[in-house]
Amino acid sequence: TMQDQPIELTITNKNELFQSYMPYIKNGGLFVRTNANYSLGQPITITLKLWCLADDVTITGKVVWVTPLHAQGGRPSGIGVQIIQE
């Protein structure tokens, strides 16, 4: 299934990074825009492409937040991923 594949998250500048980063999640987290269905607690791998790094970073985490399609207030759909410290 698609959910078993790493999610690719490309962040092109510092402002985007601040918008994606979720500091109130223990160990930090990232918001990933997606229309795919994920479940709370689901393990996930993110391939992170940052404008300031030559190499991609692989992050493992778990889904701790889900914003569904057509959420109130026009918020983008996606998931909050808690970063799991290896």
C-alpha positions in Angstrom: 0.0 0.0 0.0 1.0 3.6 -0.4 1.3 4.0 3.4 4.2 1.6 3.5 6.2 3.8 1.2 8.3 6.6 2.6 6.6 10.0 2.3 8.7 12.6 0.5 8.7 16.0 2.2 10.5 18.8 0.3 11.2 22.0 2.2 12.6 24.8 0.1 13.2 27.5 2.7 13.4 28.4 6.4 9.8 29.8 6.4 8.4 26.5 5.1 10.4 24.6 7.8 8.9 26.8 10.5 5.4 26.1 9.1 6.0 22.4 9.0 7.7 22.0 12.3 5.5 21.1 15.3 7.6 22.0 18.4 4.9 21.1 21.0 5.2 17.4 20.1 7.6 15.5 22.3 11.0 15.1 20.4 9.6 17.5 17.8 7.3 16.7 14.9 6.5 17.6 11.3 3.3 18.4 9.6 3.1 16.6 6.2 0.4 17.6 3.7 -1.2 14.5 2.3 -4.6 13.4 1.0 -3.8 9.7 1.9 -5.4 8.0 4.9 -3.3 7.4 7.9 -4.1 6.2 11.4 -3.1 7.6 14.7 0.0 5.6 16.0 0.9 4.4 12.5 4.7 4.1 12.0 5.9 6.2 9.2 9.2 7.0 7.3 9.8 10.5 5.8 12.4 11.3 3.2 13.2 14.9 4.0 14.7 17.1 1.3 16.0 20.4 2.8 17.1 23.3 0.7 20.2 23.7 3.0 21.4 20.1 2.8 22.9 18.2 -0.1 21.7 14.8 1.1 18.2 13.7 2.0 17.4 13.0 5.6 15.4 9.9 6.6 13.2 10.4 9.6 11.2 7.7 11.4 8.2 8.6 13.3 4.6 7.9 14.1 1.3 9.6 13.2 0.1 11.7 16.2 -2.3 14.1 14.4 -4.6 13.8 11.4 -6.2 16.7 9.6 -8.8 15.2 7.3 -9.8 16.3 3.8 -12.2 19.3 3.9 -11.2 20.3 7.4 -12.9 23.3 9.0 -11.4 26.7 8.3 -9.8 25.5 5.0 -6.8 24.0 6.8 -4.8 21.7 4.5 -5.2 18.0 5.0 -2.3 16.1 6.3 -0.7 14.4 9.2 1.5 15.3 12.2 4.4 13.0 12.6 6.2 12.6 15.9 9.9 12.1 15.4 11.1 8.9 17.0 14.6 9.2 18.3 16.7 6.2 17.1 
